[in-house]
Amino acid sequence: MHPTRSSTAPIDTLINTVDNALRTLFAAPHASAACATLPEAPTQLAEAERQQAAGLMRVNHVGEICAQALYTAQALATRNPCLRAQYEAACAEEVDHLAWTAQRLDELGARPSLLNPLWYAGAFGLGLLAGRLGDAISLGFVVETERQVGAHLESHLGSGADALPAGDHASRAIVAQMHSDELAHARAAEVAGAAQLPPAVQELMRGAAKVMTTVARRI
């Protein structure tokens, strides 16, 4: 979600919600700051490495599309103005991630997922549902989501099948910064009073994330 002022007026919140959805899906995102860990030297990749990096960064870009939807929906659902401001601030910080991943896709000569509107709509619905279940559950949803995202990003920094090419320093730098920021959002939600989600819900979230990452990597 792009930076907005927090408001207790429902019509203002609704307008901001629609505006943020349109901007996320159809406008070029602009980061408020450059990624602090980006290397100065350009990355040189073989074609197979480029395709591997492009698929993984497409997934990460989808994750940021979903983050915009989740935080926007949760800000809309809560009646707590302080919590709404927290969601809006976190969402604004995620715009940097959206911009960095979009730029990296462009550098890799790759397109975003063709299903971005579908991903946004699904994530928005989940965020709205979590918000309607109460602030503690909504914050718990943030904690679990950000932890799972953190684990996913960490896998990109390793050496397994889901890792970015070792020589793709640019993508790895972006993912490293995102990893740090996502875990900070999880800690902030814990401090704000997050409830722990039942294990069955956590597993369901992991399953849904697996479907999304598998499909988005290719489409």
Kinemage of the C-alpha trace (Angstrom):
@kinemage 1
@onewidth
@group {chain A} dominant
@subgroup {mainchain}
@vectorlist {calphas} color= white
{ca met a 1} P 0.000 0.000 0.000
{ca his a 2} L 1.329 3.380 -0.878
{ca pro a 3} L 1.681 5.851 1.996
{ca thr a 4} L -1.640 7.243 3.140
{ca arg a 5} L -2.868 9.184 6.112
{ca ser a 6} L -4.705 7.218 8.767
{ca ser a 7} L -8.335 8.197 9.097
{ca thr a 8} L -11.278 7.100 11.214
{ca ala a 9} L -13.739 8.127 8.488
{ca pro a 10} L -15.011 4.992 6.680
{ca ile a 11} L -15.320 6.755 3.322
{ca asp a 12} L -11.701 7.928 3.499
{ca thr a 13} L -10.521 4.430 4.351
{ca leu a 14} L -12.556 2.947 1.513
{ca ile a 15} L -11.167 5.455 -0.991
{ca asn a 16} L -7.636 4.712 0.185
{ca thr a 17} L -8.322 0.981 -0.168
{ca val a 18} L -9.435 1.280 -3.791
{ca asp a 19} L -6.608 3.697 -4.617
{ca asn a 20} L -3.986 1.376 -3.155
{ca ala a 21} L -5.330 -1.611 -5.075
{ca leu a 22} L -5.213 0.257 -8.372
{ca arg a 23} L -1.741 1.616 -7.706
{ca thr a 24} L -0.383 -1.779 -6.677
{ca leu a 25} L -1.714 -3.583 -9.731
{ca phe a 26} L -1.437 -0.977 -12.473
{ca ala a 27} L 1.101 1.727 -11.534
{ca ala a 28} L 4.872 1.509 -11.469
{ca pro a 29} L 5.948 1.356 -7.799
{ca his a 30} L 8.541 3.820 -6.543
{ca ala a 31} L 10.805 2.974 -3.619
{ca ser a 32} L 11.349 5.610 -0.961
{ca ala a 33} L 14.974 4.465 -0.663
{ca ala a 34} L 17.437 2.356 -2.578
{ca cys a 35} L 18.077 -1.150 -1.300
{ca ala a 36} L 20.881 -0.675 1.207
{ca thr a 37} L 22.588 -3.963 0.369
{ca leu a 38} L 22.656 -3.729 -3.423
{ca pro a 39} L 26.155 -4.348 -4.850
{ca glu a 40} L 27.850 -1.742 -6.988
{ca ala a 41} L 29.063 -4.205 -9.617
{ca pro a 42} L 26.498 -5.526 -12.129
{ca thr a 43} L 25.556 -9.192 -12.019
{ca gln a 44} L 26.556 -11.406 -14.943
{ca leu a 45} L 24.431 -14.534 -15.339
{ca ala a 46} L 24.285 -17.430 -17.766
{ca glu a 47} L 20.903 -17.961 -19.443
{ca ala a 48} L 19.921 -20.844 -17.170
{ca glu a 49} L 20.849 -18.766 -14.129
{ca arg a 50} L 18.864 -15.816 -15.448
{ca gln a 51} L 15.770 -17.966 -15.866
{ca gln a 52} L 16.186 -19.417 -12.370
{ca ala a 53} L 16.529 -15.958 -10.844
{ca ala a 54} L 13.623 -14.589 -12.882
{ca gly a 55} L 11.262 -17.312 -11.669
{ca leu a 56} L 12.192 -16.817 -8.038
{ca met a 57} L 12.026 -13.036 -8.195
{ca arg a 58} L 8.625 -13.285 -9.887
{ca val a 59} L 7.441 -15.264 -6.866
{ca asn a 60} L 8.888 -12.626 -4.535
{ca his a 61} L 7.158 -9.878 -6.497
{ca val a 62} L 3.852 -11.747 -6.116
{ca gly a 63} L 4.548 -11.948 -2.400
{ca glu a 64} L 4.783 -8.168 -2.294
{ca ile a 65} L 1.548 -7.829 -4.269
{ca cys a 66} L -0.075 -10.022 -1.615
{ca ala a 67} L 1.506 -7.995 1.189
{ca gln a 68} L -0.107 -4.849 -0.183
{ca ala a 69} L -3.485 -6.591 -0.268
{ca leu a 70} L -3.186 -8.123 3.186
{ca tyr a 71} L -2.177 -4.958 4.990
{ca thr a 72} L -4.717 -2.878 3.084
{ca ala a 73} L -7.529 -5.266 4.034
{ca gln a 74} L -6.443 -5.461 7.657
{ca ala a 75} L -6.279 -1.678 7.903
{ca leu a 76} L -9.798 -1.535 6.486
{ca ala a 77} L -11.130 -4.156 8.904
{ca thr a 78} L -9.789 -2.863 12.208
{ca arg a 79} L -11.655 -0.295 14.268
{ca asn a 80} L -8.518 0.573 16.215
{ca pro a 81} L -6.997 3.762 14.734
{ca cys a 82} L -3.576 3.035 16.243
{ca leu a 83} L -3.513 -0.448 14.743
{ca arg a 84} L -4.759 0.916 11.431
{ca ala a 85} L -1.829 3.324 11.430
{ca gln a 86} L 0.553 0.433 12.155
{ca tyr a 87} L -0.808 -1.569 9.228
{ca glu a 88} L -0.597 1.431 6.928
{ca ala a 89} L 2.991 2.146 7.976
{ca ala a 90} L 4.059 -1.458 7.440
{ca cys a 91} L 2.313 -1.510 4.096
{ca ala a 92} L 4.070 1.671 3.013
{ca glu a 93} L 7.410 0.101 3.918
{ca glu a 94} L 6.526 -2.901 1.757
{ca val a 95} L 6.267 -0.593 -1.272
{ca asp a 96} L 10.065 -0.547 -1.329
{ca his a 97} L 10.076 -4.329 -1.662
{ca leu a 98} L 7.491 -4.142 -4.437
{ca ala a 99} L 9.588 -1.590 -6.311
{ca trp a 100} L 12.860 -3.458 -5.842
{ca thr a 101} L 11.454 -6.782 -7.047
{ca ala a 102} L 9.720 -5.120 -10.018
{ca gln a 103} L 12.951 -3.407 -11.019
{ca arg a 104} L 14.936 -6.622 -10.668
{ca leu a 105} L 12.443 -8.489 -12.867
{ca asp a 106} L 12.900 -5.810 -15.500
{ca glu a 107} L 16.684 -6.111 -15.253
{ca leu a 108} L 16.371 -9.872 -15.724
{ca gly a 109} L 14.189 -9.364 -18.801
{ca ala a 110} L 11.256 -11.067 -17.097
{ca arg a 111} L 7.603 -10.177 -16.633
{ca pro a 112} L 5.534 -10.149 -13.441
{ca ser a 113} L 2.981 -12.883 -12.854
{ca leu a 114} L 0.023 -12.731 -15.210
{ca leu a 115} L -2.211 -13.652 -12.269
{ca asn a 116} L -1.388 -10.649 -10.085
{ca pro a 117} L -5.020 -9.426 -9.914
{ca leu a 118} L -6.056 -12.902 -8.730
{ca trp a 119} L -3.286 -13.023 -6.125
{ca tyr a 120} L -4.260 -9.568 -4.890
{ca ala a 121} L -7.942 -10.445 -4.617
{ca gly a 122} L -7.257 -13.680 -2.748
{ca ala a 123} L -4.856 -12.037 -0.299
{ca phe a 124} L -7.263 -9.155 0.261
{ca gly a 125} L -10.025 -11.606 1.151
{ca leu a 126} L -7.783 -13.415 3.628
{ca gly a 127} L -6.689 -10.146 5.217
{ca leu a 128} L -10.278 -8.973 5.540
{ca leu a 129} L -11.319 -12.290 7.101
{ca ala a 130} L -8.433 -12.144 9.586
{ca gly a 131} L -9.334 -8.566 10.466
{ca arg a 132} L -12.984 -9.419 11.073
{ca leu a 133} L -11.943 -12.127 13.543
{ca gly a 134} L -10.482 -9.495 15.839
{ca asp a 135} L -7.294 -7.524 16.224
{ca ala a 136} L -5.385 -10.223 18.110
{ca ile a 137} L -6.116 -12.812 15.405
{ca ser a 138} L -5.332 -10.297 12.665
{ca leu a 139} L -1.966 -9.538 14.258
{ca gly a 140} L -1.352 -13.264 14.691
{ca phe a 141} L -1.982 -13.666 10.980
{ca val a 142} L 0.680 -11.015 10.321
{ca val a 143} L 3.182 -12.818 12.549
{ca glu a 144} L 2.647 -16.194 10.910
{ca thr a 145} L 2.620 -14.738 7.396
{ca glu a 146} L 5.832 -12.810 7.917
{ca arg a 147} L 7.554 -15.803 9.523
{ca gln a 148} L 6.632 -18.003 6.585
{ca val a 149} L 7.758 -15.325 4.147
{ca gly a 150} L 11.009 -15.040 6.081
{ca ala a 151} L 11.608 -18.795 5.786
{ca his a 152} L 10.807 -18.649 2.073
{ca leu a 153} L 13.265 -15.797 1.504
{ca glu a 154} L 15.919 -17.567 3.535
{ca ser a 155} L 15.669 -20.554 1.192
{ca his a 156} L 16.579 -18.231 -1.688
{ca leu a 157} L 19.804 -17.307 0.093
{ca gly a 158} L 20.948 -20.893 0.604
{ca ser a 159} L 22.268 -23.426 -1.876
{ca gly a 160} L 19.312 -25.750 -2.467
{ca ala a 161} L 16.894 -26.146 -5.363
{ca asp a 162} L 15.009 -22.976 -4.392
{ca ala a 163} L 18.140 -20.845 -4.061
{ca leu a 164} L 19.048 -17.917 -6.246
{ca pro a 165} L 22.179 -18.410 -8.375
{ca ala a 166} L 25.275 -17.917 -6.239
{ca gly a 167} L 26.498 -15.220 -8.611
{ca asp a 168} L 23.244 -13.252 -8.633
{ca his a 169} L 24.454 -10.731 -6.085
{ca ala a 170} L 21.789 -8.166 -7.002
{ca ser a 171} L 18.817 -10.462 -6.377
{ca arg a 172} L 20.406 -11.901 -3.250
{ca ala a 173} L 20.988 -8.421 -1.842
{ca ile a 174} L 17.328 -7.483 -2.354
{ca val a 175} L 16.130 -10.723 -0.776
{ca ala a 176} L 18.461 -10.279 2.204
{ca gln a 177} L 17.065 -6.810 2.910
{ca met a 178} L 13.502 -8.032 2.484
{ca his a 179} L 14.163 -10.913 4.880
{ca ser a 180} L 15.294 -8.517 7.588
{ca asp a 181} L 12.322 -6.203 7.086
{ca glu a 182} L 9.716 -8.991 7.108
{ca leu a 183} L 10.951 -10.372 10.422
{ca ala a 184} L 10.852 -6.853 11.868
{ca his a 185} L 7.168 -6.622 10.891
{ca ala a 186} L 6.523 -9.948 12.635
{ca arg a 187} L 8.173 -8.700 15.828
{ca ala a 188} L 6.146 -5.473 15.727
{ca ala a 189} L 2.918 -7.472 15.428
{ca glu a 190} L 3.923 -9.636 18.390
{ca val a 191} L 4.551 -6.555 20.509
{ca ala a 192} L 1.154 -5.161 19.487
{ca gly a 193} L -0.630 -8.173 20.991
{ca ala a 194} L -0.746 -10.938 18.385
{ca ala a 195} L -2.477 -14.192 19.237
{ca gln a 196} L -0.824 -17.455 18.229
{ca leu a 197} L -2.715 -19.164 15.428
{ca pro a 198} L -3.684 -22.850 15.793
{ca pro a 199} L -1.234 -25.314 14.141
{ca ala a 200} L -3.909 -26.401 11.661
{ca val a 201} L -4.306 -22.816 10.447
{ca gln a 202} L -0.543 -22.439 10.131
{ca glu a 203} L -0.377 -25.594 8.005
{ca leu a 204} L -3.244 -24.376 5.846
{ca met a 205} L -1.375 -21.119 5.254
{ca arg a 206} L 1.763 -23.054 4.274
{ca gly a 207} L -0.239 -25.124 1.813
{ca ala a 208} L -1.793 -22.047 0.203
{ca ala a 209} L 1.623 -20.388 -0.022
{ca lys a 210} L 3.055 -23.493 -1.708
{ca val a 211} L 0.373 -23.380 -4.392
{ca met a 212} L 1.003 -19.686 -4.981
{ca thr a 213} L 4.770 -20.011 -5.242
{ca thr a 214} L 4.565 -22.995 -7.578
{ca val a 215} L 2.131 -21.333 -9.970
{ca ala a 216} L 3.605 -17.826 -9.828
{ca arg a 217} L 7.086 -19.084 -10.647
{ca arg a 218} L 5.833 -20.081 -14.086
{ca ile a 219} L 2.776 -17.922 -14.827
